[in-house]
């Protein structure tokens, strides 16, 4: 994976002073130290699993104490999502597998799928009552999820960091069984489904490629060379262009490769901020939004020109994005400031920030129930934040259920 990730699961890096780390048994480092470390985090030889390399301390207690609020007087910026009900907090959490780091909402089935990196599982949550209804065993290090909107099947990337290749597990939606594992490039880190072309795109972080899978027969039909360390994907549904975020070395400027889906050729490369690691496209604005983890910003790319037209400030270390197309409100999970930024995509203004007592990693939106689902890997949980009318400038956290 990448140094720019606060929850780096597989830090194959070279720290400052040119010291190469080849084996580590136990070591904790602060996020401040991690942010100051130098790039050069390509694969080492031999390849190590993340348990054998430096890993950030995710066992430390949360630094924030539980806070309660008088909701009649609070502003949105003051609202905290507090996971500890036993100490007077205002929410609990949906308990899932170990180290949940990817999440997807299926609107048709009203289900939430969560990839649990350490458990090698996918948790299936029934959104109507916030209960885990199934746990699906996949291959090693599941790291991203996508939905085939035609068949309802779920695609899950598996890093398999000890192998020379990763895989994509295909989960049959009707019974949540894995029906196939497709071999792709080294360390697949992002995935998307293109309904128009009936293709699945997989970003292979260590191979600097994108695998193209024909969904009808689960065969890899093409491999596209992109920039360094591709780790996020999104689809322009108007032009059928695929945006590929290239993380690049932590201290340098990242890029976005633009692939034309009709022939799988890279037609453009757009420069963005440092250590970009998420992208989402909005057909309402015809813009692609890219989080720049090391720059604490979001780059806004014109879908028409494939150029950055604006860069806006986010919270510290923005990690993931999701957008509610009904309201044009976008949400950014900021792992460094432990918050979710609320952004009006219509005018690119940051409206406010929702404080999270815990480090948010990935998020998805259930527009039906007006809820944000946020993974918190340190707590092995998913928080659920209720989204009332954004003009009210308030947020209230509604119940989340701990799996028994």
Secondary structure, DSSP 4 states (H G I P E B T S, - for coil): --TT-TT-SS---EEGGGEEP---SS----HHHHHHS----S--SS---GGGS------SPPSSPP----TTT--GGG-EE---GGGT-S---EE-SSSEEEEEEETTTTEEEEEETTTTEEEEEETTTTEEEEEEE-SSSEEEEEE-TTT--EEEEE--TTSSS-EEEEEETTTTEEEEEEE-SSSEEEEEEETTTTEEEEEETTTTEEEEEETTTTEEEEEEE-SSSEEEEEEETTTTEEEEEE---TTSEEEEEEEETTTTEEEEEEEEEETEEEEEEETTTTEEEEEETTTTEEEEEETTT-SEEEEEE-STTEEEEEEETTTTEEEEEETTTTEEEEEETTTTEEEEEEEESS----EEEETTTTEEEEEEGGGTEEEEEE---GGG---B--------
